[in-house]
Amino acid sequence: MGKTVEIAVIGAGLTGLTTAFYLKKKNKDFVVLEEKDKPGGVIQTRNENGFTYEEGPNTGVVGNPDVTELFEDLDGLCKCEVVNEKVKKRYILKDGVWEPMPMGPIQAVSTPLFTLKDKFRLLGEPFRSSGTNPDEPLSEMVKRRMGQSFLDYAIDPFILGVYAGDPSLLLTKYAFPKLYNLEQTYGSFVGGSVKKMFEKKVEREKKATRKVFSVLGGLSGLTDALWKSAGEDRFLLNVKNIEIQPEEDQFVVTGMQYNEKVIIKAKKIITTTGSYTLRPMLPFADNELLLGIEKLIYARVMQVVLGFKNWKGMKLDAFGGLIPFREKRDILGVLFLSALLSKRAPEGGALCSVFVGGVRREDLSDKTDNEVKRIVECEFSDIMRLKEFNPDLFKIIRYRHAIPQYGIESREKLEVIEKLQSIYKGLIIGGNLSDGIGMADRIKQGKHLADIV
């Protein structure tokens, strides 16, 4: 198979699909190559035994206007579902007891999660000097501004929920740029948040509602809508051993699809795959440069999906619960999915996702399925007040490259990407190795990639 196009996109995950969707809107000539036999990447919705669950991310946050605008553009093809407003509460486990995460200053003062010393310390947070180290780890920034207990029982569990990571290894500037800019711009988390609340927003900014979302029927509804809207005929699926080579004023992409060689010639190439895929894909690139990208660490995580047709545990009245590392438990947290989203479990039942592993507990990712089941049964039954563990649905989903960790290598990684793109004009490197890990980040980057080509 041979074809010549203006643009070749590598990868049909959320980033690649969004890129393709907006390239189609711009009437560009493009093709998308995907290694798997279906689009969507890790986003795959399953229906089994009366339960609807996700094999990849469960929800996203409307963190930028691009998310809202994408659903507007897909109107009639899929419907955004905002999570149940009645379960905004988040739990944090402390000494075996679920405590509500404080959602404001008054709750922060009254909660048992933080020490009295740090509660008083919080009062002085707006008056502390801004940090001067751009490579300051998140853990040091939080201790400097708010204290150890805020790190242990607010930021650390939050990091486990988002990155499955270690706040001492994540750099605030790259992992949480909005938080970093809040201190640099306003000199304070608390004061800056208050000032931003009163700043006048343009109409487009108001579309970033910060609400948690999914899609009615599951997130595959979004990826399927993008795929069909971009044009199914523009996608080459199940293409293995993808390799790119520069050739005069264009690139030649080769691969194998059903034992037949695929050859695509394109003026521009957009990669949207993980950092670990780039070396075999870009054999022409300097080895030393690629090392700067390959330093990126990915957390290994397992998602264990549990479905109960007759729920007899604690009341599922929250978004879910996170477990601080210092609690020394063998799971990271639990999402109460049937409380968040409609029609995810039979009436009277429950659907939960338990997360295991992460950067600080990679040993758990090497456990067998039976060992994982025993761990989850013990931990879940205890913290969810379940006397009998007899789930009607039990699925273990393993991710070897679950979540990239934006750590000390981040500056070098971004410099390498910029240098490669400068040397090889027309090569654009996207994907979650830069610009954020959330669904909103992937949508925003996908739209941006379509814009810049």
Buried (B, 14 or more C-beta within 10 A) or exposed (E): EEBBBBBBBBBBBBBBBBBBBBBBEEEBEBBBBBBBEBBBBBBBBBEEEBBBBBBBBBBBBBBBBBBBBBBEBBEEBBBBBBBBEEBEBBBBBBEEEBBBBBEEEEEBBEBEBBBEEBBEBBEEBBEBEEBEEEEBBBBBBBBBBBBBBBBBBBBBBBBBBBBBBBBBBBBBBBBBBEBBEBBBEBBBBBBBEEBEEEEEEEEEEEBBBEBBBBBEBBBBBBBBBBBBBBBEEBBBBBBEEBEBEBEEEBBBBBBEBEEEEBEBBBBBBBBBBBBBBBBEBBEEBEEEBBEBBBBBBBBBBBBBBBBBBEBEBBEBEBBBBBBBBEBEBBBBBBBBBBBBBEBBBBEEBBBBBBBBBBBBBEEBBEBEEEEBBEBBBBBBBEBBEBEEBEBBBBBBBBBEBBBBBBBBBBBBBBEBBEBBEEEBEBBBBBBBBBBBBBBBBBBBBBBBBBEEB
